[in-house]
């Protein structure tokens, strides 16, 4: 019995170190997001807003480095949907809802209610997502994602500092190409 367990452990170790990523499912990503993101976050001080100018917007700048909520995540709908409330109580407030596409949660979807006055829909990129990085790509089966209209085309949430720092990127496209300027914010756990 011990030899069999040792053999199985060695096989598992070889598989884990062979460079092949473990396949994840929609529920895995949903659980990771809920466990890591739930709660309130504040906008990081200006010196931590690296790689972005988004925090300088007149509706956002007063929140930078304060204890005001910059983004909040909470479960709603009998804990089947994760609601993201970005920049609450500002002129740039937006909401994104993350939920399973179907009861089996074969994939995770998101709908972003944007200040650009449109609602792009997203599909989780399970190949690029990890327990510390959540990636959502525009659902190319929808009209908006295929259009020339300015819209958020990719959402990426990245956790660092033992889950206490969050970089949220809302990467925009227009005329079927990435825009040079997108919204990127850095948050710290409240």
C-alpha positions, 0 to 999 in steps of 0.5 A: 500500500505504501509503495502504491501511494509513493508511486502515485505521489511520484506520478502526480509530482511528474505531471505537476512539474511537466509544464502542463497547466491544470485545466480549471473550470468556471466554478474554480475561477468563481471560487478564486475570485470570491475568496480573493476579491470579496470586500472593499478596496481603496485606491492606492496612493499616487506613487503606487498607481504605476503604469497608469494615469487613470487615477488623475481623472477629476472624479477619481483623484479625490479618492486616491490615498484616502479610506474611501472605497475605490472598488467593492466586490460582494456576492448577490443572487443567492451567492451565484453572482459576484458584483464589482462596484468600481469607483462608487459614488463618482461620475465614473461609477461602473458595475460588472457582474461575474456569473456562470453561463449555465448551471454546470458553470462550464464557463464564467461570464461577465457583463460590464455596465460602463461609463461609455454607455454600453455593456460589453459581455465577457467570457472567462479566459480559463487558460490565462487565469490563475488563483492570483490573476483573473482574465476576461475577454470580450465575447466575440459572439456579441455585436458590441465586441465586434464593432468599431465602438469604443468599449472595454475589450478585456478585464484583468484583475491581478493580486499581489502582496499576499492578496492585499494589492489589486491591479484592475485593468479595463483594456479598451478597443475602438475600430477593432484595435486596442486603444493606447489609453485604457483604465488601470487602477491599483487598489489596497485592501481596506 
